[in-house]
Amino acid sequence: MGFDFSKMSVLMIEDTAPMRQLLDSVLHTLGFGRIDSVGTAEEGLALFKEKNHDIIISDWHMEPMDGIQLTNEVRKGRKSPNRMVPIILITGYSSWSKVEEARDAGATEYLVKPFRAADLAKRIAHVITKPRDFIRCDAYFGPDRRRKKDFNYRGPFRRSTDEQQDEAAI
């Protein structure tokens, strides 16, 4: 893959011990310098506030706080040390409505179980090499939900910057 993760820190939150061990092994193989692994979102949030990790990888389905609630706390919480940290949600949910829910909560990437180590490595590389701008409005704070710009799009524009880019393209 060609990345040097040795200076990066990752917070991995997974409530199932075997999956946590598997993820830990993959992250060690990738060469992360610091891997903090916890079993609950509450522990993860407290540790993130203390250590301000470079990437968060979290399971979605946990109790009492789940990965969506964790993402909301990181993105909107007043005590969040880095509201723009990349968050990769891992889940068994594969329906489009769940992908949209994660996206709308501010997750940066989404990975469905079961997955291969290469799939996780690809998501990590993507959040590093292709970071998306962050959007702040009343209803949302998180990475731009548009993955690519379509310069041929001529429909209604919702942002003043879109209109400026459209005029510049003419």
N, C-alpha and C positions, 0 to 999 in steps of 0.2 A: 504494500500500500504506500510506503514511502513517507509516512508521517512520523515525527518525533514527538510522542506524547509525554516524554519523561518529565517535562516541567509543568504538566497540566494536572489538575485535580478533578476528580469526578466523585459525585455523591450518588450512590446507588441505593435505592429504596425498594425493597422487595420483601413481602411478608412471608413468602414460602421459602423455607431454608434450602431445599435442593436447587431451586431456581436462583436464589441469591448466590450459592456456591458456584453455579455454572456461570453466571454473569461475572462474578469476581474473577474466575479463571480466564474468561475471555478478555476482560479489561487488563489483567496482568499480562496476558499474552500480547496484547496491543502495546504494552509498555507504559501505561500511565504511571506517573511519578507518585501520586497519592490517590488511593482509593479508599473512601469511607463508605462502609456498608452498614445499613441499619434495616430493621424489620418493620418499622411503622413510619407513617407520614409525619406524625408528631415529632418523633426522634429526628427524622430527616430535616424538618423545618428548623428545629432548634440547632442542629449541627450546621446547617447552611448559614444561619444567622451568625454563628460563631466563626466559621471558616471560609465563607464566601467562595464556594467551589466554582470551577470553570464550566462545568457541565453537570446537569442533574439528569439521571436516568431513573424513572419511577414506574412501578406497576400502577395500574389504574385501580383495580379492585382490591381495596384494603379497608379495614375498619379500625377505629371509628371514622378516621379521616381517609378519604380516597385520593387518588392521583389528580383528579379534577379539582378537588378542594385545595390540595397542595399547590397546584398550578395557580389557582386564583390567589392564594396567600402570597406566593412569590411575586406574581405580577402586580397585585393591587395592595399588598400589605405595607403599612407605613414603616415597619421595621425590617423590610426586606433589604439586604445589603446590595443586591444587584437584580433589579426588576427585569433586566434584559438577558439574564443567563439562559443559554439554550436548555430547553427541557424536552427530553425524549420520553414519551409515554409508551409503555409496553403493556399490551393487553391481549386477552383472548377475544375481545370484541372486534368483529370485522365488518359490521354493517356500516353503510355510508353515514347513517345518522350518528353513529358513535364517533366516526372520524370527524364529522362536522362539530360535534360537541367538544371534542378535544381541541380542535382548531379554534373554536370560538372562545374557549377558556384561555387560550394563549399558548398551547403546546407548540413547540417548534417542529417536532417530528413525531411520528406515530409508527409503532412497530407491532405487528400482530404475531402472537404466539401460535404455533411454534415458529421459530425463525432460526436461521443459521448464524454462526458467528460473523460471517462475511456481511450479512444483512445489517447487523448492529454496527460493524466497522464502517459500512457505507453511510449509515445515518450520522455517525459521529463525524466522519470526514465531511459530509455535506454541511453540517451546522458550522464547521470551521471554515471551509473554503467558499461557501456560498451563503454568508449571513444575509438575512433579509432585514430591511428597514423595519423599525417599530412604528406602530400606529397608535396614537393617543386620541381618544374621543370620549364622549360621555359614557358610551355603552361598552367600550373595548379598549384594552391596552395589551399589546402583544405584537408578535411578528406579523408583518404584512401577509394577509391570507392569500394574496395573489402570488403564485409561484413564478409567473413569467409575464412579461409585458407583451401585449399584442399590439403592435404599432399599426395594424390594419383595422383595429376596432374603431367603429364610427358611431357607436351607440351613445346613450346618455352618460355624461361624466358626473361624478359625485364630488370630486375634489378639485379645488382651484388649480392645483399643480397639474392634474390630468388635462385640464383645458389648456393650460400654458404649453404643455408638451404637445398637445394636438395641434395648436396653432403653429408651433415651431416646426412641426413635420410637414406643414403645407408649403 
